[in-house]
Amino acid sequence: MTYLVVGLDRQTLAPWHENIRADDAEAAARVAVGRAEGRGIDLVVAAVIGPGANVVSVPVDEHTTPARAA
C-alpha cells in the first residue's frame, strides 16, 4: 500500500513529504524517518495519509526517534 507521509524538519522547520510504500502506516512512518535521516533531515512526522485520503494514526514515540546503536 502507498502512504503519503508529511512532516517537517526539526532543525529548519521546512516542510517535508514523500510517498512511501509499506504494509501499514507505522511501517511507512519508520521508513520515512529513515529516508529523511539519510538526507540529513531530523523528521517529525505530522501525518500518514492512506488510501482514500484517510489520515492514519501512528503513535509519535514509535516513529519519530529512530533506533540508534549504543
Backbone as XML, in Angstrom:
<?xml version="1.0"?>
<chain id="A" units="angstrom">
  <residue number="1" name="MET">
    <atom name="N" x="0.830" y="-1.157" z="0.000"/>
    <atom name="CA" x="0.000" y="0.000" z="0.000"/>
    <atom name="C" x="0.891" y="1.242" z="0.000"/>
  </residue>
  <residue number="2" name="THR">
    <atom name="N" x="0.442" y="2.292" z="-0.615"/>
    <atom name="CA" x="1.213" y="3.533" z="-0.653"/>
    <atom name="C" x="0.591" y="4.556" z="0.295"/>
  </residue>
  <residue number="3" name="TYR">
    <atom name="N" x="1.442" y="5.158" z="1.115"/>
    <atom name="CA" x="1.024" y="6.188" z="2.068"/>
    <atom name="C" x="1.751" y="7.487" z="1.741"/>
  </residue>
  <residue number="4" name="LEU">
    <atom name="N" x="1.086" y="8.600" z="1.972"/>
    <atom name="CA" x="1.732" y="9.900" z="1.893"/>
    <atom name="C" x="2.110" y="10.283" z="3.314"/>
  </residue>
  <residue number="5" name="VAL">
    <atom name="N" x="3.395" y="10.456" z="3.556"/>
    <atom name="CA" x="3.872" y="10.846" z="4.881"/>
    <atom name="C" x="4.286" y="12.312" z="4.801"/>
  </residue>
  <residue number="6" name="VAL">
    <atom name="N" x="3.732" y="13.125" z="5.688"/>
    <atom name="CA" x="4.059" y="14.548" z="5.719"/>
    <atom name="C" x="4.603" y="14.915" z="7.087"/>
  </residue>
  <residue number="7" name="GLY">
    <atom name="N" x="5.504" y="15.868" z="7.106"/>
    <atom name="CA" x="6.089" y="16.308" z="8.360"/>
    <atom name="C" x="6.953" y="17.523" z="8.136"/>
  </residue>
  <residue number="8" name="LEU">
    <atom name="N" x="7.889" y="17.724" z="9.063"/>
    <atom name="CA" x="8.824" y="18.834" z="8.915"/>
    <atom name="C" x="10.136" y="18.517" z="9.585"/>
  </residue>
  <residue number="9" name="ASP">
    <atom name="N" x="11.149" y="19.245" z="9.149"/>
    <atom name="CA" x="12.496" y="19.095" z="9.688"/>
    <atom name="C" x="12.567" y="19.856" z="11.009"/>
  </residue>
  <residue number="10" name="ARG">
    <atom name="N" x="12.969" y="19.173" z="12.078"/>
    <atom name="CA" x="13.063" y="19.828" z="13.396"/>
    <atom name="C" x="14.032" y="21.007" z="13.396"/>
  </residue>
  <residue number="11" name="GLN">
    <atom name="N" x="15.091" y="20.923" z="12.607"/>
    <atom name="CA" x="16.123" y="21.959" z="12.623"/>
    <atom name="C" x="15.698" y="23.221" z="11.877"/>
  </residue>
  <residue number="12" name="THR">
    <atom name="N" x="15.120" y="23.041" z="10.686"/>
    <atom name="CA" x="14.804" y="24.200" z="9.836"/>
    <atom name="C" x="13.323" y="24.527" z="9.776"/>
  </residue>
  <residue number="13" name="LEU">
    <atom name="N" x="12.496" y="23.618" z="10.274"/>
    <atom name="CA" x="11.038" y="23.721" z="10.183"/>
    <atom name="C" x="10.542" y="23.724" z="8.735"/>
  </residue>
  <residue number="14" name="ALA">
    <atom name="N" x="11.379" y="23.239" z="7.825"/>
    <atom name="CA" x="10.992" y="23.129" z="6.419"/>
    <atom name="C" x="10.009" y="21.963" z="6.264"/>
  </residue>
  <residue number="15" name="PRO">
    <atom name="N" x="8.967" y="22.144" z="5.449"/>
    <atom name="CA" x="8.025" y="21.047" z="5.229"/>
    <atom name="C" x="8.673" y="19.898" z="4.469"/>
  </residue>
  <residue number="16" name="TRP">
    <atom name="N" x="8.158" y="18.696" z="4.684"/>
    <atom name="CA" x="8.686" y="17.502" z="4.042"/>
    <atom name="C" x="7.518" y="16.590" z="3.724"/>
  </residue>
  <residue number="17" name="HIS">
    <atom name="N" x="7.551" y="15.937" z="2.570"/>
    <atom name="CA" x="6.537" y="14.927" z="2.247"/>
    <atom name="C" x="7.119" y="13.932" z="1.257"/>
  </residue>
  <residue number="18" name="GLU">
    <atom name="N" x="6.636" y="12.712" z="1.329"/>
    <atom name="CA" x="7.089" y="11.672" z="0.407"/>
    <atom name="C" x="6.074" y="10.537" z="0.400"/>
  </residue>
  <residue number="19" name="ASN">
    <atom name="N" x="5.898" y="9.930" z="-0.756"/>
    <atom name="CA" x="5.077" y="8.727" z="-0.862"/>
    <atom name="C" x="5.928" y="7.539" z="-0.452"/>
  </residue>
  <residue number="20" name="ILE">
    <atom name="N" x="5.389" y="6.708" z="0.436"/>
    <atom name="CA" x="6.104" y="5.562" z="0.967"/>
    <atom name="C" x="5.254" y="4.310" z="0.746"/>
  </residue>
  <residue number="21" name="ARG">
    <atom name="N" x="5.864" y="3.294" z="0.187"/>
    <atom name="CA" x="5.179" y="2.016" z="0.012"/>
    <atom name="C" x="5.535" y="1.131" z="1.206"/>
  </residue>
  <residue number="22" name="ALA">
    <atom name="N" x="4.493" y="0.706" z="1.958"/>
    <atom name="CA" x="4.710" y="-0.102" z="3.160"/>
    <atom name="C" x="3.460" y="-0.928" z="3.447"/>
  </residue>
  <residue number="23" name="ASP">
    <atom name="N" x="3.600" y="-1.896" z="4.343"/>
    <atom name="CA" x="2.473" y="-2.761" z="4.707"/>
    <atom name="C" x="1.440" y="-2.062" z="5.583"/>
  </residue>
  <residue number="24" name="ASP">
    <atom name="N" x="1.895" y="-1.101" z="6.406"/>
    <atom name="CA" x="0.967" y="-0.389" z="7.288"/>
    <atom name="C" x="1.504" y="1.016" z="7.564"/>
  </residue>
  <residue number="25" name="ALA">
    <atom name="N" x="0.686" y="1.820" z="8.236"/>
    <atom name="CA" x="1.032" y="3.220" z="8.485"/>
    <atom name="C" x="2.262" y="3.359" z="9.373"/>
  </residue>
  <residue number="26" name="GLU">
    <atom name="N" x="2.373" y="2.515" z="10.380"/>
    <atom name="CA" x="3.528" y="2.582" z="11.284"/>
    <atom name="C" x="4.823" y="2.298" z="10.537"/>
  </residue>
  <residue number="27" name="ALA">
    <atom name="N" x="4.804" y="1.297" z="9.674"/>
    <atom name="CA" x="5.991" y="0.983" z="8.872"/>
    <atom name="C" x="6.317" y="2.126" z="7.929"/>
  </residue>
  <residue number="28" name="ALA">
    <atom name="N" x="5.301" y="2.752" z="7.353"/>
    <atom name="CA" x="5.521" y="3.884" z="6.446"/>
    <atom name="C" x="6.198" y="5.038" z="7.190"/>
  </residue>
  <residue number="29" name="ALA">
    <atom name="N" x="5.767" y="5.295" z="8.418"/>
    <atom name="CA" x="6.374" y="6.363" z="9.212"/>
    <atom name="C" x="7.832" y="6.049" z="9.516"/>
  </residue>
  <residue number="30" name="ARG">
    <atom name="N" x="8.128" y="4.795" z="9.875"/>
    <atom name="CA" x="9.520" y="4.411" z="10.158"/>
    <atom name="C" x="10.396" y="4.545" z="8.922"/>
  </residue>
  <residue number="31" name="VAL">
    <atom name="N" x="9.890" y="4.107" z="7.772"/>
    <atom name="CA" x="10.649" y="4.228" z="6.520"/>
    <atom name="C" x="10.908" y="5.699" z="6.207"/>
  </residue>
  <residue number="32" name="ALA">
    <atom name="N" x="9.896" y="6.531" z="6.395"/>
    <atom name="CA" x="10.044" y="7.967" z="6.118"/>
    <atom name="C" x="11.121" y="8.592" z="6.991"/>
  </residue>
  <residue number="33" name="VAL">
    <atom name="N" x="11.117" y="8.263" z="8.287"/>
    <atom name="CA" x="12.124" y="8.806" z="9.206"/>
    <atom name="C" x="13.515" y="8.353" z="8.770"/>
  </residue>
  <residue number="34" name="GLY">
    <atom name="N" x="13.649" y="7.091" z="8.399"/>
    <atom name="CA" x="14.942" y="6.570" z="7.943"/>
    <atom name="C" x="15.432" y="7.246" z="6.678"/>
  </residue>
  <residue number="35" name="ARG">
    <atom name="N" x="14.537" y="7.417" z="5.705"/>
    <atom name="CA" x="14.921" y="8.082" z="4.453"/>
    <atom name="C" x="15.323" y="9.530" z="4.706"/>
  </residue>
  <residue number="36" name="ALA">
    <atom name="N" x="14.541" y="10.214" z="5.518"/>
    <atom name="CA" x="14.849" y="11.615" z="5.815"/>
    <atom name="C" x="16.191" y="11.721" z="6.540"/>
  </residue>
  <residue number="37" name="GLU">
    <atom name="N" x="16.408" y="10.836" z="7.507"/>
    <atom name="CA" x="17.665" y="10.858" z="8.256"/>
    <atom name="C" x="18.853" y="10.668" z="7.308"/>
  </residue>
  <residue number="38" name="GLY">
    <atom name="N" x="18.698" y="9.805" z="6.306"/>
    <atom name="CA" x="19.754" y="9.584" z="5.322"/>
    <atom name="C" x="20.089" y="10.823" z="4.513"/>
  </residue>
  <residue number="39" name="ARG">
    <atom name="N" x="19.168" y="11.766" z="4.485"/>
    <atom name="CA" x="19.377" y="13.032" z="3.768"/>
    <atom name="C" x="19.718" y="14.177" z="4.716"/>
  </residue>
  <residue number="40" name="GLY">
    <atom name="N" x="19.960" y="13.841" z="5.979"/>
    <atom name="CA" x="20.327" y="14.870" z="6.950"/>
    <atom name="C" x="19.148" y="15.633" z="7.510"/>
  </residue>
  <residue number="41" name="ILE">
    <atom name="N" x="17.951" y="15.069" z="7.422"/>
    <atom name="CA" x="16.738" y="15.730" z="7.907"/>
    <atom name="C" x="16.291" y="15.048" z="9.193"/>
  </residue>
  <residue number="42" name="ASP">
    <atom name="N" x="16.044" y="15.833" z="10.228"/>
    <atom name="CA" x="15.544" y="15.325" z="11.501"/>
    <atom name="C" x="14.022" y="15.437" z="11.450"/>
  </residue>
  <residue number="43" name="LEU">
    <atom name="N" x="13.370" y="14.420" z="10.918"/>
    <atom name="CA" x="11.954" y="14.473" z="10.572"/>
    <atom name="C" x="11.025" y="14.296" z="11.759"/>
  </residue>
  <residue number="44" name="VAL">
    <atom name="N" x="10.024" y="15.159" z="11.820"/>
    <atom name="CA" x="8.881" y="14.996" z="12.712"/>
    <atom name="C" x="7.717" y="14.657" z="11.800"/>
  </residue>
  <residue number="45" name="VAL">
    <atom name="N" x="7.137" y="13.486" z="11.959"/>
    <atom name="CA" x="6.005" y="13.075" z="11.128"/>
    <atom name="C" x="4.738" y="13.730" z="11.673"/>
  </residue>
  <residue number="46" name="ALA">
    <atom name="N" x="4.058" y="14.490" z="10.819"/>
    <atom name="CA" x="2.818" y="15.151" z="11.215"/>
    <atom name="C" x="1.605" y="14.290" z="10.884"/>
  </residue>
  <residue number="47" name="ALA">
    <atom name="N" x="1.663" y="13.564" z="9.757"/>
    <atom name="CA" x="0.523" y="12.734" z="9.356"/>
    <atom name="C" x="0.972" y="11.652" z="8.393"/>
  </residue>
  <residue number="48" name="VAL">
    <atom name="N" x="0.263" y="10.543" z="8.461"/>
    <atom name="CA" x="0.422" y="9.468" z="7.496"/>
    <atom name="C" x="-0.951" y="9.312" z="6.855"/>
  </residue>
  <residue number="49" name="ILE">
    <atom name="N" x="-1.004" y="9.539" z="5.553"/>
    <atom name="CA" x="-2.283" y="9.548" z="4.851"/>
    <atom name="C" x="-2.366" y="8.308" z="3.968"/>
  </residue>
  <residue number="50" name="GLY">
    <atom name="N" x="-3.398" y="7.506" z="4.199"/>
    <atom name="CA" x="-3.574" y="6.254" z="3.485"/>
    <atom name="C" x="-4.517" y="6.387" z="2.302"/>
  </residue>
  <residue number="51" name="PRO">
    <atom name="N" x="-4.882" y="5.268" z="1.717"/>
    <atom name="CA" x="-5.789" y="5.255" z="0.571"/>
    <atom name="C" x="-7.115" y="5.946" z="0.896"/>
  </residue>
  <residue number="52" name="GLY">
    <atom name="N" x="-7.670" y="6.617" z="-0.083"/>
    <atom name="CA" x="-8.927" y="7.317" z="0.133"/>
    <atom name="C" x="-8.773" y="8.557" z="0.985"/>
  </residue>
  <residue number="53" name="ALA">
    <atom name="N" x="-7.545" y="9.061" z="1.105"/>
    <atom name="CA" x="-7.232" y="10.273" z="1.868"/>
    <atom name="C" x="-7.573" y="10.135" z="3.350"/>
  </residue>
  <residue number="54" name="ASN">
    <atom name="N" x="-7.483" y="8.920" z="3.884"/>
    <atom name="CA" x="-7.702" y="8.696" z="5.307"/>
    <atom name="C" x="-6.425" y="8.974" z="6.078"/>
  </residue>
  <residue number="55" name="VAL">
    <atom name="N" x="-6.498" y="9.860" z="7.060"/>
    <atom name="CA" x="-5.340" y="10.136" z="7.906"/>
    <atom name="C" x="-5.269" y="9.017" z="8.932"/>
  </residue>
  <residue number="56" name="VAL">
    <atom name="N" x="-4.114" y="8.351" z="8.997"/>
    <atom name="CA" x="-3.946" y="7.181" z="9.840"/>
    <atom name="C" x="-3.166" y="7.553" z="11.088"/>
  </residue>
  <residue number="57" name="SER">
    <atom name="N" x="-3.647" y="7.136" z="12.225"/>
    <atom name="CA" x="-2.982" y="7.426" z="13.494"/>
    <atom name="C" x="-1.756" y="6.538" z="13.670"/>
  </residue>
  <residue number="58" name="VAL">
    <atom name="N" x="-0.634" y="7.159" z="13.992"/>
    <atom name="CA" x="0.604" y="6.434" z="14.278"/>
    <atom name="C" x="1.170" y="7.025" z="15.562"/>
  </residue>
  <residue number="59" name="PRO">
    <atom name="N" x="1.432" y="6.203" z="16.579"/>
    <atom name="CA" x="1.994" y="6.732" z="17.824"/>
    <atom name="C" x="3.309" y="7.473" z="17.584"/>
  </residue>
  <residue number="60" name="VAL">
    <atom name="N" x="3.428" y="8.668" z="18.102"/>
    <atom name="CA" x="4.594" y="9.521" z="17.861"/>
    <atom name="C" x="5.883" y="8.899" z="18.364"/>
  </residue>
  <residue number="61" name="ASP">
    <atom name="N" x="5.901" y="8.366" z="19.563"/>
    <atom name="CA" x="7.129" y="7.839" z="20.150"/>
    <atom name="C" x="7.744" y="6.706" z="19.340"/>
  </residue>
  <residue number="62" name="GLU">
    <atom name="N" x="6.936" y="5.958" z="18.611"/>
    <atom name="CA" x="7.440" y="4.798" z="17.898"/>
    <atom name="C" x="8.111" y="5.121" z="16.580"/>
  </residue>
  <residue number="63" name="HIS">
    <atom name="N" x="7.899" y="6.301" z="16.026"/>
    <atom name="CA" x="8.498" y="6.556" z="14.722"/>
    <atom name="C" x="9.298" y="7.831" z="14.607"/>
  </residue>
  <residue number="64" name="THR">
    <atom name="N" x="9.217" y="8.724" z="15.549"/>
    <atom name="CA" x="9.957" y="9.967" z="15.405"/>
    <atom name="C" x="11.405" y="9.840" z="15.850"/>
  </residue>
  <residue number="65" name="THR">
    <atom name="N" x="11.714" y="8.853" z="16.659"/>
    <atom name="CA" x="13.089" y="8.657" z="17.114"/>
    <atom name="C" x="13.593" y="7.313" z="16.599"/>
  </residue>
  <residue number="66" name="PRO">
    <atom name="N" x="14.363" y="7.326" z="15.516"/>
    <atom name="CA" x="14.864" y="6.057" z="15.003"/>
    <atom name="C" x="15.807" y="5.384" z="15.990"/>
  </residue>
  <residue number="67" name="ALA">
    <atom name="N" x="15.845" y="4.076" z="15.945"/>
    <atom name="CA" x="16.746" y="3.325" z="16.831"/>
    <atom name="C" x="18.190" y="3.660" z="16.514"/>
  </residue>
  <residue number="68" name="ARG">
    <atom name="N" x="18.984" y="3.853" z="17.521"/>
    <atom name="CA" x="20.406" y="4.181" z="17.352"/>
    <atom name="C" x="21.241" y="3.119" z="18.053"/>
  </residue>
  <residue number="69" name="ALA">
    <atom name="N" x="22.376" y="2.818" z="17.481"/>
    <atom name="CA" x="23.278" y="1.845" z="18.087"/>
    <atom name="C" x="23.874" y="2.414" z="19.359"/>
  </residue>
  <residue number="70" name="ALA">
    <atom name="N" x="24.044" y="1.583" z="20.349"/>
    <atom name="CA" x="24.613" y="2.044" z="21.629"/>
    <atom name="C" x="26.113" y="2.058" z="21.561"/>
  </residue>
</chain>
